[in-house]
Amino acid sequence: MAGTGKAHLRDSPDVLLRVDDLVVEFPVGRTGLKVHAVSGISLDVLRGETLGLVGESGCGKSTTGRAIMQLPRPTSGSVLFENKQLTEMSGDTMREARTRMQMIFQDPISSLNPRRKVRDIVLEPLSIWKRGSKKEQGERVDTLLEEVGIDPARAAESQPHQFSGGQCQRISIARSLVLDPTLIICDEPVSALDVSVQAQVLNLLEDLKAKHGLTLIFIAHDLAVVKNISDRIAVMYLGKICEVAPSDLLYAHPAHHYTSVLVDSIPVPDPEIAATKTAIEGEPPSPVLPPPGCRFNPRCPAAQDICRSEEPQIREIEPEHFVACHFPTFTPVSISV
């Protein structure tokens, strides 16, 4: 399922972000080896769309999100945001571009300065970029805190440790909105929260997306979390994209064997339904020495000789449904050109 290709990219004037052949590698000490965290992936996001980026821990999805922000700079590839090439920017130009795209991190408490008052944390970006007068800045911060369900008066006198994890994530969301960005990259924003709080934060993100006209990249390892919030889902495995499809289509009939296992692993809240047994075994291969051919072949129940020698290309298996697999779970339909 390590797949390459760009068949899933769209030629539309509404494309806000386009990533081409993104590669991120990290050296392993002085051994001369490299961790192949992201290996030549391509994706795009339309304005106003939510792209879900899912996969097992260690598949490279968080690294992809950070590389889009140029934190760290990718080893190679291009990131085109609002028709501007981010990989060619440096210094103040890159800093200013980041005001148009923000991140929400997995651990809400550690992402907030523990020594500062919450209201000052949310206000800081406006002060740094000198957006509006002091009165206008204060009014915007209070409005955003109220929108995310935080009392501005309490925020003015309290530090992050005085709030719960869910409240801290709401504060992080308010901070990400304060500069009026176009794109927000949500890096597993609910994985550290209780299930009931997860639903509240997801609903909040949906409401804020509609109200502020946002475009989202939602990174998660759990397909159940991104099912309702995502318009389109890209599935990653060991630094590669293996399947891309609209949310409902992906859940209805996944084409890649790895995606099928992820969908089957979603728990069903019904004791009468027997748990589905997964058809794969073992751990993902090392990203330092990934296997040749399809990177999923050591664990795939349908793997054949070609899977161990030839990397599959992403192709359209049905309208708007793309997969990188030599032997998908169902027979492709004829796509008219």
VENNORVEN-V871664 format. One record per residue. OMEGA is omega in whole degrees, 0 to 359 (none if undefined). D_CENTER is the distance of its C-alpha to the mean C-alpha in Angstrom with 1 decimal. Layout:
BEGIN
omega=OMEGA d_center=D_CENTER
omega=OMEGA d_center=D_CENTER
END
This chain:
BEGIN
omega=169 d_center=18.6
omega=184 d_center=18.0
omega=175 d_center=18.2
omega=179 d_center=18.7
omega=185 d_center=19.5
omega=182 d_center=18.5
omega=183 d_center=20.0
omega=179 d_center=16.9
omega=186 d_center=16.7
omega=177 d_center=18.5
omega=185 d_center=21.4
omega=176 d_center=21.2
omega=181 d_center=22.2
omega=179 d_center=19.4
omega=179 d_center=16.6
omega=182 d_center=15.1
omega=176 d_center=12.9
omega=179 d_center=13.8
omega=182 d_center=12.9
omega=173 d_center=15.9
omega=182 d_center=16.7
omega=179 d_center=14.4
omega=175 d_center=16.0
omega=180 d_center=15.5
omega=179 d_center=18.4
omega=179 d_center=20.1
omega=177 d_center=23.8
omega=180 d_center=25.3
omega=179 d_center=28.2
omega=184 d_center=31.2
omega=185 d_center=30.9
omega=178 d_center=29.8
omega=180 d_center=26.9
omega=170 d_center=23.3
omega=180 d_center=20.0
omega=186 d_center=18.2
omega=177 d_center=14.6
omega=190 d_center=13.2
omega=171 d_center=16.0
omega=180 d_center=16.2
omega=177 d_center=13.2
omega=177 d_center=13.2
omega=175 d_center=11.2
omega=180 d_center=11.9
omega=177 d_center=11.1
omega=178 d_center=14.3
omega=180 d_center=15.5
omega=182 d_center=15.1
omega=170 d_center=12.5
omega=177 d_center=9.4
omega=174 d_center=7.1
omega=179 d_center=5.7
omega=189 d_center=4.2
omega=178 d_center=6.9
omega=179 d_center=9.8
omega=174 d_center=12.4
omega=180 d_center=12.4
omega=182 d_center=13.1
omega=177 d_center=11.6
omega=184 d_center=9.9
omega=178 d_center=6.1
omega=177 d_center=6.6
omega=177 d_center=9.3
omega=179 d_center=7.6
omega=180 d_center=5.9
omega=179 d_center=9.4
omega=175 d_center=11.3
omega=177 d_center=10.3
omega=184 d_center=11.9
omega=177 d_center=14.6
omega=8 d_center=14.4
omega=174 d_center=15.6
omega=178 d_center=17.0
omega=177 d_center=16.1
omega=176 d_center=19.1
omega=182 d_center=19.4
omega=182 d_center=17.9
omega=177 d_center=17.3
omega=182 d_center=14.8
omega=182 d_center=16.5
omega=183 d_center=15.6
omega=179 d_center=18.3
omega=177 d_center=20.5
omega=182 d_center=20.5
omega=184 d_center=19.9
omega=183 d_center=18.0
omega=180 d_center=19.0
omega=181 d_center=22.6
omega=175 d_center=22.5
omega=174 d_center=23.8
omega=185 d_center=25.2
omega=179 d_center=25.6
omega=179 d_center=24.2
omega=179 d_center=20.7
omega=180 d_center=21.1
omega=178 d_center=21.9
omega=181 d_center=19.1
omega=175 d_center=16.6
omega=180 d_center=18.4
omega=175 d_center=16.8
omega=186 d_center=13.2
omega=179 d_center=12.4
omega=169 d_center=10.1
omega=189 d_center=10.4
omega=185 d_center=10.8
omega=182 d_center=11.2
omega=186 d_center=15.0
omega=185 d_center=16.3
omega=182 d_center=19.8
omega=180 d_center=19.5
omega=179 d_center=17.5
omega=180 d_center=20.6
omega=185 d_center=23.9
omega=185 d_center=26.2
omega=185 d_center=29.3
omega=174 d_center=28.7
omega=185 d_center=29.1
omega=181 d_center=26.1
omega=179 d_center=27.4
omega=178 d_center=27.9
omega=180 d_center=24.3
omega=182 d_center=23.1
omega=188 d_center=26.0
omega=180 d_center=25.5
omega=178 d_center=23.2
omega=179 d_center=25.9
omega=181 d_center=28.6
omega=183 d_center=27.2
omega=176 d_center=26.8
omega=179 d_center=29.9
omega=176 d_center=28.6
omega=178 d_center=31.6
omega=179 d_center=34.5
omega=180 d_center=34.4
omega=180 d_center=35.2
omega=178 d_center=32.4
omega=180 d_center=29.9
omega=180 d_center=31.1
omega=180 d_center=31.0
omega=180 d_center=27.4
omega=180 d_center=26.3
omega=179 d_center=28.4
omega=181 d_center=27.2
omega=178 d_center=23.5
omega=178 d_center=24.4
omega=180 d_center=26.3
omega=180 d_center=23.5
omega=175 d_center=21.3
omega=179 d_center=24.3
omega=179 d_center=25.6
omega=181 d_center=29.3
omega=181 d_center=29.8
omega=177 d_center=33.1
omega=180 d_center=31.7
omega=182 d_center=28.9
omega=184 d_center=31.6
omega=184 d_center=33.4
omega=176 d_center=30.8
omega=185 d_center=28.6
omega=184 d_center=25.1
omega=179 d_center=26.8
omega=178 d_center=28.8
omega=177 d_center=25.9
omega=179 d_center=24.1
omega=179 d_center=20.5
omega=178 d_center=19.5
omega=177 d_center=21.6
omega=177 d_center=20.0
omega=175 d_center=16.5
omega=177 d_center=18.3
omega=178 d_center=19.8
omega=178 d_center=16.6
omega=178 d_center=15.4
omega=179 d_center=18.9
omega=181 d_center=18.7
omega=183 d_center=15.5
omega=193 d_center=17.5
omega=180 d_center=20.8
omega=178 d_center=20.7
omega=181 d_center=19.8
omega=175 d_center=16.6
omega=184 d_center=15.4
omega=174 d_center=11.6
omega=176 d_center=9.6
omega=183 d_center=6.3
omega=185 d_center=6.1
omega=182 d_center=5.8
omega=188 d_center=7.5
omega=182 d_center=9.9
omega=185 d_center=12.3
omega=181 d_center=12.7
omega=185 d_center=15.6
omega=175 d_center=17.3
omega=184 d_center=20.0
omega=180 d_center=19.4
omega=179 d_center=21.5
omega=177 d_center=19.7
omega=181 d_center=16.2
omega=179 d_center=17.7
omega=182 d_center=19.0
omega=178 d_center=15.9
omega=178 d_center=14.0
omega=178 d_center=17.2
omega=179 d_center=17.4
omega=178 d_center=14.0
omega=180 d_center=15.3
omega=181 d_center=18.6
omega=177 d_center=17.5
omega=180 d_center=15.5
omega=184 d_center=18.7
omega=186 d_center=21.0
omega=179 d_center=19.4
omega=186 d_center=18.2
omega=169 d_center=14.6
omega=186 d_center=11.7
omega=162 d_center=8.3
omega=186 d_center=4.6
omega=183 d_center=4.0
omega=179 d_center=2.8
omega=175 d_center=6.4
omega=184 d_center=9.4
omega=180 d_center=11.5
omega=181 d_center=11.8
omega=182 d_center=14.2
omega=187 d_center=12.0
omega=186 d_center=9.9
omega=186 d_center=13.2
omega=186 d_center=14.6
omega=188 d_center=12.0
omega=171 d_center=10.4
omega=181 d_center=12.7
omega=182 d_center=11.3
omega=173 d_center=9.4
omega=182 d_center=8.9
omega=181 d_center=10.0
omega=174 d_center=10.2
omega=175 d_center=13.3
omega=174 d_center=14.8
omega=182 d_center=13.2
omega=172 d_center=13.6
omega=182 d_center=12.3
omega=182 d_center=14.8
omega=178 d_center=14.4
omega=181 d_center=13.1
omega=170 d_center=14.7
omega=187 d_center=15.0
omega=183 d_center=14.1
omega=181 d_center=17.8
omega=181 d_center=18.8
omega=181 d_center=16.5
omega=183 d_center=17.7
omega=178 d_center=21.3
omega=176 d_center=21.8
omega=183 d_center=19.2
omega=181 d_center=20.6
omega=183 d_center=19.3
omega=178 d_center=21.0
omega=177 d_center=18.0
omega=179 d_center=16.1
omega=178 d_center=19.5
omega=178 d_center=19.6
omega=180 d_center=16.3
omega=180 d_center=17.6
omega=182 d_center=21.0
omega=178 d_center=19.8
omega=182 d_center=18.8
omega=178 d_center=21.9
omega=183 d_center=24.3
omega=180 d_center=26.2
omega=183 d_center=29.5
omega=180 d_center=31.9
omega=182 d_center=33.8
omega=181 d_center=31.0
omega=179 d_center=31.0
omega=180 d_center=27.9
omega=178 d_center=26.6
omega=179 d_center=27.3
omega=185 d_center=24.7
omega=180 d_center=26.1
omega=179 d_center=24.6
omega=175 d_center=25.7
omega=181 d_center=25.1
omega=176 d_center=22.3
omega=177 d_center=19.9
omega=179 d_center=21.9
omega=175 d_center=21.8
omega=176 d_center=19.4
omega=179 d_center=22.5
omega=181 d_center=24.5
omega=181 d_center=22.4
omega=176 d_center=24.7
omega=180 d_center=26.0
omega=177 d_center=25.3
omega=184 d_center=22.5
omega=179 d_center=20.7
omega=189 d_center=20.7
omega=179 d_center=24.4
omega=183 d_center=25.7
omega=188 d_center=24.2
omega=179 d_center=24.5
omega=182 d_center=27.5
omega=186 d_center=28.0
omega=175 d_center=28.0
omega=187 d_center=31.1
omega=182 d_center=32.5
omega=180 d_center=30.6
omega=183 d_center=27.3
omega=183 d_center=28.5
omega=185 d_center=29.6
omega=180 d_center=27.7
omega=181 d_center=24.0
omega=177 d_center=23.0
omega=177 d_center=22.0
omega=180 d_center=19.5
omega=180 d_center=21.8
omega=184 d_center=22.1
omega=171 d_center=23.5
omega=184 d_center=24.0
omega=178 d_center=23.3
omega=181 d_center=19.6
omega=186 d_center=18.8
omega=181 d_center=18.1
omega=175 d_center=18.4
omega=182 d_center=19.3
omega=177 d_center=22.1
omega=184 d_center=25.8
omega=182 d_center=26.7
omega=185 d_center=24.3
omega=176 d_center=25.0
omega=185 d_center=26.9
omega=180 d_center=29.0
omega=174 d_center=27.5
omega=179 d_center=29.1
omega=180 d_center=30.9
omega=179 d_center=28.8
omega=182 d_center=31.2
omega=none d_center=30.7
END
